[in-house]
């Protein structure tokens, strides 16, 4: 469609219906027919790769002008086969899916041929790269009254526990005041839930990323080492 008609922007302004949704002729051939096939990327690579040595040699010796002429002939047929606003069904897909297979196979093989020409005399230098571990993320120490303004930030904050509630999937620990006036809620999940029985009335320090839950700041804790109890 990139070598079709300038006036309709390569089929982009020709509206159609396919698979129960609105689309256009260009998009239909860009992806919609391929999506309709329902194959994974691995399945596409396996199923589309069928060319023999004779075909590969011919396709890689064809000139780019021949590539364009092939596409122009196909696009001319596509224009003749549809009407703007038309609803296309599975018959259309069955008619043209093999054309798509051929075009994609040719495109990959021809691209490989061009790359082989470009890099035929290049010496490949192998460089050993040692990946360094990412630097540790340092939590910013803040006051409990500041936590509401730190959504999305990794912080370390201390406060007194006013209420603890086990709701099954997690334990909710409220700091600064009891629910619903808490300044921060700590949601204990996984291994961290075992700390719940030790927290009521204690002063704790929690480290983690602040999120917003229904207008209230919250930190989700799954590891026990992210919550410490003051002695």
N, C-alpha and C positions, 0 to 999 in steps of 0.2 A: 504493500500500500504506500510505501515511501516513494515509489516511482509511478504513482497513479495520477489523480487529478488535483491540480493546484486549487481549483475553485471550491472544492469541498474539503480542502485540507487533508487530502489522502484518505477520504472516507470518514473523517471525524465528524462531519456535520450530517451524515446520513444515519438517521435514527432507526433502530430495529428493536425487536423483542426476541430474547433467547433465554431459555431456561427460566421463563416466567419473570424476567427482569429486563429493564430497559438497558440498551447498550448502543453502540454505533458500529459501523462496518469496520473501521480501523481497530477498535478495541476487540471486536469479535475475533479478528485474525491475530491480534497481538497475544491474547491470552484466553479468551472465553472458550474457544473450541478445545484448547489444550486442557483447561480446567475441567471441561465436561468429560474428558476421557477418564479422569479420576485416578491417574497414576502418580506414584511418589517420584521424587527426583531420581532415585536409584532405578526404579522401574522404567522411567523414561530413558535414562542412559542405556539401559540394557535393550529395550525394545526398539529404540530408534537407530541403534548402531548396527546396521545390517549391510553396509556397502562392501563389495568385494574389491580386490586389488585393481581390476580393470577400471571400475567406476571411480575409485579414488584417484588413479593416475589421470583419467580424463578430466574429472572435476578440478583437479589442482593445476591443470594446464589451460583450462578455460580462462579467457580474459574477463576482467571486471565488466566490460561492456556486454558480454554474453550473460553474466549474472543479472544485469539490469534488464536485458531483453526478456529473459525468462520470467522475471517478476512482473514486467509490464504485460506480458501475454496472460499471466494468471490473473492480474488485477482487472484486465479488460473482460475476462470471462466472469469474474465476480460481479462487476457492475451490471452485466447483462442478465445475471441470474437473480437479482433482488429488486425490490421496489421500496423506496423510503416508507417507513412505518410498518413494514411487513413483520409478521411473526414467523420466526424460523423454528422448525421442529427437528427431531432426531434424524430425519431423512437428509437434511442439509449437512449435519455433522457426519453422517456415514458417507456422504458423497465426497467430502473434502478432507477427511482426517488423514488419508494417505498422502494427499498433496502436502499437508503440514509435515508429516513424517519425512518426506523427501526433502522439503525445503530446509528443515532443521539439520538433517544429516549432511546435506550439501554445505550448509553454512559452516558447520563445525569443521568439516574436512577441508574446506577451502581456507578457512582461517588458520588451521594448522599448517597448511601448505605455505601461506604467506609468512607465518612466524618462522618456519623452517628456512625459508629464503633469507629472511632478515638476520637470523642468528646462526647461519650455517658455518661461518668462520669465527664465531665468538668463542673465546676460551672461558669456560665456566670456573669461577673462583669460589671455592667453598670456604666460608668463614664460620668458624665455630663461635657461637653466641652463648654466653653464660647468662642465664636469667637470674636476676637478683630478686630476693623476696621483697614484697612491697613493704614500705616503711610502716611501722605500727601507727595506728590511728590514736591520737591522744585526745582523751575526753576533756572538754572544757569545764573547769570547776565553776559552778554558779550557785547563787542563792535560790532557795525554794520559791521565793516570790518572783524570780525571773523566768522560771521554767515555761510559763505560758507564752513567752515571746521567743522560745528557742525551738519551735517545731522544725523538724528536719535536721537538727544539729545533734552531734554526739556529745553528751554532757555527763558530768558527775555531780550529783546533788544529794544533799542530806536533809532529813526531816523526821519528825516524830510520827509514828504510826498511830492513827486514831481509830481505824476499823479494818477488819480482815473478813472477807467473805468468800467462801468456797462455792463456786457455781458449777462444779463438775469438770468442765474442760479447762478451767483456769481458776486461780485464786486472785481476787482483787484486793489490793492493799492500798488504803487511802492515807496520804500524807498531808499534814498541815491542818486538817479538819476532817470530821466524819462526812460521809456521803449525805447530801449532794454538794457540800461546800468545800470539798477537798481541793487542795492546790495542785496535787499530782496523784494519779492512779498508777500503781505498779501492777502489771498483769503477769503473774507467775505462771509459767507453762513448763511442761516437761519436767526435767530434773529439779528445776527451781521450786516446784510446788512443795517439796519436802521441807522448805524453810518456813512455811506458813505458821506452824504451831509455835514458833519462837518469836514472832514479830509483834504481837499486840502490845501497845504501850511503849515499845522500844524506839530508839532513834537509829535510823538506818541510813546507809549511803548506797545509792544505786547508780550504775553506769549504763548508758545505752542511748539509743536514738529516740528523741521525743517525737511522738506522733499526735495528731489531733483526732480524738474520738468523741464525736457529737459535741464539739465545742470545748472539750476538756483535754488538757495535756495528759499523755499517757506514755509509759515506757514498758515495753514487753521484755521480760527477762526469762530466758530458758536455761541459763547456766548459773550454777550456784555461786561462782566466783565473781559475778557481776553485782552481788548484793552482800553488803557486810553490815553486821550489827555492832553498834557501839558498846563497849564494855563499861 
